[in-house]
Structure formats: C-alpha cells, structure tokens
Amino acid sequence: MDLNEKANELIGLHIRKKDIANELAKLELSYEDREKDLYKEFVTKNIDEFSINGYTLRPVLKFSAVVKNDKTIRVMRRRGYKDLVKPTIHPSTVHAFIRRISEENDGKLPQWVADNFKISNKGTISIRKD
C-alpha cells in the first residue's frame, strides 16, 4: 500500500468515525428522552419492575452531589467536618456525607449544605437481561 492509499484510507476512516460519533450522539439523546418518559410512567403508575422480551427494567433514582467551590472546604472545617476534608473532598465522601446529613434531618438538608453543594437526582431505568 503506497502513501496515497494509506492517506485516503485514513481520511475515509476519519470521516466514518465522525459520522458514527454524530449518530451515537443522536442515539444518546433519543435514549435519554425515552428513558425519562419511561421513568415518569413507572413512577406515576407505581411500577417497581417490568419484564419484557427477556429483560427486566427497574426505575432507579440516582443521586449525585459535588462541591460548588473552594469555600465549601472552609465551611466544612468550621462546622466540624475536618476529618472528611483534605485539600479536596473526594466525590464518594461528598455523596456519603450528603446522604448522612439528609437522613439525620428527615430527608431535608440544612441551608448551609444546599448553599455549598450542587445536589441532583436523576431518574434512570436499570435494564438487566434475565
């Protein structure tokens, strides 16, 4: 294979790769839309599990929390959480901390927590092959 053939092959692969990436992006958007719709329907109809075509689907609420800024580390130290805080706070530590604070306060978060952490819940569908 000479230089021209190799270059043309690489260009073809580059174009194909971009096309596939664009197609994947569209597929991901469609998937997310369908997943949101199905999650809402599961919750509305109080469905815990649904089996179809050899797959089991379950609604799952995924929780995430991240530190908003560097001020959060100072706030946590002042509030007595020095053991959780190093130069940074590990994401899994943040996650566990927010869950614990939420449980201690009957599912409600103190304002200082809401001010210092970006907290979100995302409804997803777990799909498992039977």
C-alpha positions as CSV (number, residue, x, y, z in Angstrom):
1,M,0.0,0.0,0.0
2,D,1.6,3.3,-1.0
3,L,1.3,6.7,0.7
4,N,-1.7,7.9,-1.3
5,E,-3.7,4.7,-0.5
6,K,-2.8,5.0,3.2
7,A,-3.7,8.6,3.3
8,N,-7.0,8.0,1.6
9,E,-7.8,5.1,3.9
10,L,-7.1,7.3,6.9
11,I,-9.3,10.1,5.6
12,G,-12.1,7.6,5.0
13,L,-11.8,6.2,8.5
14,H,-11.8,9.7,9.9
15,I,-15.0,10.6,8.1
16,R,-16.6,7.3,9.1
17,K,-15.5,7.9,12.7
18,K,-17.1,11.4,12.7
19,D,-20.3,10.0,11.2
20,I,-20.6,7.3,13.8
21,A,-19.9,9.8,16.6
22,N,-22.7,12.0,15.3
23,E,-25.1,9.0,15.0
24,L,-24.2,8.0,18.6
25,A,-24.9,11.5,19.9
26,K,-28.4,11.4,18.3
27,L,-28.9,7.9,19.7
28,E,-28.0,9.0,23.2
29,L,-30.4,11.9,23.0
30,S,-33.2,9.6,21.9
31,Y,-32.3,7.1,24.6
32,E,-32.3,9.8,27.3
33,D,-35.7,11.1,26.2
34,R,-37.2,7.6,26.1
35,E,-35.7,6.8,29.5
36,K,-37.1,10.0,31.1
37,D,-40.6,9.2,29.7
38,L,-40.5,5.6,30.8
39,Y,-39.2,6.6,34.3
40,K,-42.0,9.0,34.7
41,E,-44.5,6.4,33.7
42,F,-43.0,3.8,36.1
43,V,-43.2,6.4,39.0
44,T,-46.7,7.6,38.1
45,K,-48.1,4.0,37.9
46,N,-46.0,2.9,40.9
47,I,-44.3,0.1,38.9
48,D,-41.2,-1.3,40.7
49,E,-40.2,-3.8,38.0
50,F,-41.3,-4.7,34.4
51,S,-40.2,-7.7,32.4
52,I,-40.3,-7.9,28.6
53,N,-38.5,-9.8,25.9
54,G,-36.1,-11.5,28.4
55,Y,-35.2,-8.2,30.1
56,T,-36.2,-6.7,33.4
57,L,-36.5,-2.9,33.7
58,R,-36.5,-1.0,37.0
59,P,-36.8,2.7,37.8
60,V,-33.7,3.9,39.7
61,L,-33.3,7.4,41.2
62,K,-29.6,8.2,41.0
63,F,-28.3,10.8,43.5
64,S,-25.2,12.9,43.0
65,A,-23.6,15.7,44.9
66,V,-20.5,17.8,44.2
67,V,-18.7,20.6,45.9
68,K,-19.7,24.0,44.5
69,N,-16.5,25.8,45.2
70,D,-13.4,26.1,47.4
71,K,-15.4,27.9,50.1
72,T,-17.1,24.7,50.8
73,I,-13.9,23.2,52.3
74,R,-13.6,26.1,54.7
75,V,-17.2,25.9,55.7
76,M,-17.0,22.1,56.4
77,R,-13.9,22.6,58.5
78,R,-15.6,25.4,60.5
79,R,-18.7,23.1,61.0
80,G,-16.6,20.3,62.5
81,Y,-16.1,18.0,59.4
82,K,-12.3,18.3,59.3
83,D,-11.9,14.5,59.1
84,L,-13.8,14.5,55.7
85,V,-11.8,17.3,54.2
86,K,-8.3,17.1,52.8
87,P,-7.1,19.6,50.3
88,T,-10.1,18.5,48.3
89,I,-13.2,16.3,49.1
90,H,-13.5,13.0,47.3
91,P,-16.8,12.6,45.3
92,S,-17.7,9.4,47.2
93,T,-17.1,11.2,50.5
94,V,-19.4,14.1,49.4
95,H,-22.1,11.6,48.3
96,A,-22.0,9.7,51.7
97,F,-21.9,13.0,53.7
98,I,-25.0,14.4,51.9
99,R,-26.9,11.1,52.4
100,R,-26.0,11.1,56.1
101,I,-27.0,14.7,56.7
102,S,-30.2,14.1,54.8
103,E,-31.1,11.0,56.9
104,E,-30.2,12.9,60.2
105,N,-32.6,15.7,59.2
106,D,-35.6,13.6,58.0
107,G,-34.7,14.0,54.3
108,K,-34.2,17.7,54.5
109,L,-30.9,19.4,54.0
110,P,-29.7,22.4,56.1
111,Q,-29.4,25.6,54.1
112,W,-25.6,25.7,54.5
113,V,-25.4,22.3,52.8
114,A,-27.7,23.4,49.9
115,D,-25.5,26.6,49.6
116,N,-22.3,24.7,49.3
117,F,-23.1,21.6,47.3
118,K,-24.7,21.0,43.9
119,I,-27.1,18.2,44.5
120,S,-29.2,16.4,41.9
121,N,-31.3,13.4,41.4
122,K,-31.8,11.7,38.1
123,G,-34.4,9.1,37.3
124,T,-33.0,6.3,35.1
125,I,-34.1,2.9,34.0
126,S,-31.9,-0.1,35.0
127,I,-32.0,-2.8,32.3
128,R,-31.0,-6.4,33.2
129,K,-31.1,-9.4,31.0
130,D,-33.0,-12.3,32.6
